[in-house]
Amino acid sequence: MPAAPNSWTTMELKERQVITLFPSPLFVGKVSDLTICDRIEATLRAMKKAGEGTQDETFFMTRDDIHKRPEMKELSDLVLSESNRVLDFYRIKRQSHYITDMWGNITNPNHRQALHIHPNCLLSGIIYVTSPPDSGPTQFGDPRPGARMLEPAVTEMNQFNNGQFLVAPDKGVMLMWPSFMPHAVERGRNRTHEHL
Ligand SMILES: [Fe+2]
């Protein structure tokens, strides 16, 4: 009868590797000329003044078709050219692509918006046209169903154990992401309660 193996305590894997499956990219960049932000802000404030949108005490939102307006063309062109790069990144076959909806928000720095996705779109994005101090960050949530079912304590947060990612608003920064990725606006720390 062969002797019982006793080498099991020293067994280990060789050729270890970590393969990251199904990543969720966030595409980030900053406009080459920040004055575009001032032009957009002026346009949005004019829309607000004209009552072209919906409003309450902390929040103004334009209609969702502002990409069709001539004064938004420079932003629409930028969105189309940058999304073209993203579609290339994904190697997506296409004859053309287009913007389905675009809208602007003017909010109190402490405004909060619940986690949501944008169905029936491939890509979603934001451009920050102004960034008051202590504005609420944009929060991205883990898009994987069930991935946060157990949340053990960790010694250090990293991209493999963190269920959220925060981006502080920064004038001129544009973000794009796959539309299945949940996102929200967290409450800011600004306590001036500045009105719109
Ligand atoms: Fe959104």
Boltz pocket constraint, residues with backbone or C-beta under 6 A from the ligand:
constraints:
  - pocket:
      binder: B
      contacts: [[A, 116], [A, 117], [A, 118], [A, 183]]
      max_distance: 6.0
